Amino acid sequence: MVLISFFVSLFFGTGISLYYTLPLCNATLGREEDSPFLFIHCFCLQILAAELGSILLPYTALSDFYLFLHFNYSLLEYFRISFLFFLFSILFLLPYVFCFKKEKNQVLSSGTLERLQNAYFTLKKEKILGKGNCFYPFCFFGILFFLSCIKWIPIPFCFALTLIYTIFFRRRVIVRLDYDLLSLIILVFLIRGNLLHLRAFSEFLLPFIQGREASRALILSEIFTRLPVSVFLADLSTKGRQLIIASILSAIHPLALNYSGIITHSMLKNKEHTKVFVLHYIFLHLQMLLLFVFLAFFTGNL
């Protein structure tokens, strides 16, 4: 499940990966009274894997994609920034994934069998009704976004094709769209257009970030989240590499306000052992963050 979460986020981003893989962990391990710590460990690793998998490609995170477009990077130039972090994230995850001791197979409890059967019949029913065939559209549009990143096809064409497909074949997505996030994005760009005309704002912020874009952007991302910070600082700095690294670091910061934290909080608010989960979540993320901070400092970007 951890590897699935990692590879799904590699092409579709953290939010989609967690939305589909965490319920699977929750259904199979979340209600087992004799394995609460196995559930917590697997759950935390899935969250971290989803955040780390979205590092490699620019379009899997809004802030990274905006910086990628704003500074007009090629995909190869973006890989030069993200690949080192992506490689060490894999090396970090592998020992945790394979650290489970092999045990003798045991008979599944009746509750687990019932949940698995219900999940299987639900998926089978959705497939018969044509509601579960999302794999091929996901793959198609994933390839489409990848081609737009390497500039083989224009991004407006990719956006228009996605919108047409949604209107004609997936209208229920429009109803279930996260309009709070959409409103936030529109508000950020409206505020950005006004603030950049204020001379006092630029004079106040420039001395704060100049020469230390990565560390300052990371600090601001803990307060305002990384998308607004990336949008505002991209117009005040020419160092896109440092801003992208700050966006990567804030994606795994345990205290940052990000989408993965909201999803996990909503799924665990009624669970037992919440304190143990929070401690394990912070412990894993701090380990990964310290490794990434070292890499950023070692490469001269912090």
N, C-alpha and C positions, 0 to 999 in steps of 0.2 A: 504493500500500500504506500509505503514511503517512496519507493522508486516510481510508482505510477503518478503520485502527486508531483514528483520532480519533473517527469517527462511531459506531463500535461501542461504544467506552468511554463515549460521551455518554449512552447508554441502558442499558448493561449493566455498566459498571465496568471498571476497569483489568485485573483478573485475567482475565476472559473475553475481553477484546480481545486481550491478549497471547497467551493460550492458542491462539487461532485464527489470528491474523495473523502471529506470529513464525515458526511452522513454514513458512508460505508463503514468507516472505523467505529462510528457511534452505534451502528446497528449490530455489529458483530462482537465488539469488545466492551462497549459502553455500559451494558447492563449486567455484566458478569460480576457477581459479588466476590468471586475468588481470584479475580485478576484486575483489580483497580489500577495497580501501578504499571502493569503492562499496557493498559489502555492509555494512561497518562503519558508514558514514554513514547508510544506510537503516535499519539495525537500531537504531541509537541514536535516530534520529528517530521510529521507530515506538514505542519505549519512552516517549519524552517525550510523543508525541502521545496515547498511551493514558492517561498520567498527567494530562495537561492536559484531555482530553475529559471526565474524570469530575468536573471541578470544578463544572459548572453545576448538576446535579441532586443533591439530598441523598442519595437512596437508592443511589447508585452507590459509596459508600464507607461502611463500617460506622461509623467515627468521626463523620463528618459527619451520618449518619442518626441516630445516638444523640443528638448535640447538637441536631439539628433537632427531635426528639421531646421531649427533656428540657426545652428552653426554650420549647416550644410555639410555634414559629415557623410562620407561614403560608408558602406557597411564594413569594409575592411578597416577603415580608421576607427570605427566604433568597436570592432573586435579587438583592436590593439589596446583599448582601454578596459574592456569588460572581460576578456578571455582569462587573464591572470586570476581575477577574482572568481570567475566561474570554475577554473581548474582547481583552485584550492578549496572551493566549496564542496566539490566532489570528494576530494581527499579527506575533508573533514567529516563528511556524512558517512562514508563507507565503514569506518570502524564502529560507529553507532548502529548502523543497519545490521551488520553481521556479528554483533556482540552477543546475540541471544544464544543461550545454551540449547543444544538439541535435547529434546526430551521424548519419551515414548509417547506414541499417539494415544490419546484418550478419547473415550466416547463423548461426543458433544452433548451438552445438556438439552433437555426437551425445549427449553425456552429459546436457545440458540437455533436449534433446528427449525422451530416454528417461525422465527424471524427470517431466517434464510429462505425458507419456502415461500413465505409471504412476499419477500422482496423479489424472488425469482418469478412468481406468478404475476406480480405487478409489472415487472419489466416485460414479460412475455405478452401480457395483455396490451401494453402500450405499443409494443412492436407490431402486433396484429392490427391495431387501430391506426397505425401510422404516426404515432406521437413520439416514438422513441428513436426515430431515424435521424439523429443529429450528428452522427459521426462523420458522414461524408460532407455535409455542408461545412462543419468545423474544419475539416482537412482542406477543403477547397478554398475557403476564405483565409485560412492560415497560410496557404501557399501564395494566395493573392497579396496578402500584406507583406509577405517576405519579398515577393517580386517588386512591390512598391518601394521597399527599403533599399533594394539594389538598383532602383531607378530604371527598371525595365518597363514599368507601366506607371502612369501618373496617379498620384494619390487621390485627386478628385474623382477619377474614374472608378477607383477601388471603393471609395465612399459611396458613390452613386449606385454602384452595383449592389453593395451591401444593403443600402436603403430600399432599393427596388425589391430585392429578395425578401426582406423583412415585411414589407407592406403586403406582398402578394402571398407569401407562404408561411410567415411567422408573425401574424398580426398580434398574437397574444404577448409577444415579447415587448411590444410597444406599451401595453398595459402594465406589464411587470417591470418596466424600466426603472432604474434608480434615478428618479427625477431630482432628488436632493443633491446627488453628485453632479448631475447635469446643471442644475441651478448654480452650484458652487463654481463650476468651470466658467459659466457665463459671467458670474459676478466677478471672478478673478480678472477676466479680461477687461471688463468694464472699469474696474478700479485701477487696473494697470494703465489703461489709456489716460486716466485723469491724473494719477500720481506722477507719471513720467513728465508731465508738464509743470509740475511743482519743483522749482529750483531748490527749495529748502529740503525737500525729501531726498533728492540726489546728493546734495552736499552733506546731509547727515549720514546717509548710508554708505557712500563711497569710501570714506576713511575707515569705516568699520570692516569692510570686506576686502579692500584693496590689498593684494599680496597674500591673503589668507582665505581665498574663496571657498576651498573645500571645508575647512574647519568652521568658518562662519556660517556657511550654508547648512552644515550639519546641525549647528546650534539652533538656527532659525527654523529648521524643519521639525524640530521637536515641539515647537510652539504653534507654527502655522501649517504644518504638514508640507510634504516635499513638492507637491505640484505648484501651489502658489509661490513658494520660495524660488523654484526653478524658473517660473514665468517672470517674476520681478527681477531676479538677479541676472538673467540672461541678457537683459537690456542694459545692465550697468557694468557688465564685465565681458571681456573677450576670451576668458579662459574657460572654454566649454569642457575641457577634459576634467578640470577640478570640480566643476558643477555636476558632471555626470557621476564622478566618484562620490561626491557628497550625497547624491540621490541614491546610489547603491548602498552606501553606509546607512542612510536613514531608513532604507527598506527593511533592514534586519535589526534596527535599534529597538530594544524591548520596551522602551518608554515612549516611542514615537506614536503619534496618532495616524494609524494607517488602516487600510481596509481589512487586512487579515486579522488585526486585533479586534475589530468590531465583529467580524464573523465568528471568531472563536469565543468571544465573550457571550454572544447570543446563544451559542450552542452549549456553553458550560455553566450558565448562570444558575441552573437548577441541579447541577451535579454535586455528588459528594466529593470529598478530598479536593476541594477547590484550592485550598492553601498550598497543598503539595503540587498541584498543577502549576500554580503561579510561580512557585519557587523553581520548579524544573524548567518551565518556559523561560524565565529570566536567566537561569544558569546556562542553558544551551545558547541562547541568543547573545549573551555577553561573551561567551567563548568565541563565537563566530565573529562578533563585532571587534573584539580585540585582535583577532587574526587579520581581519580586513584593515583595521587601523594600522597595524604593523606593515601590511603590504603597501598601503597608501603612503606611509612615511618612508618606507624603503625605496619606493619608486619616485620620491621627491614631490609628491602631490599633496602633502598635508603639512 
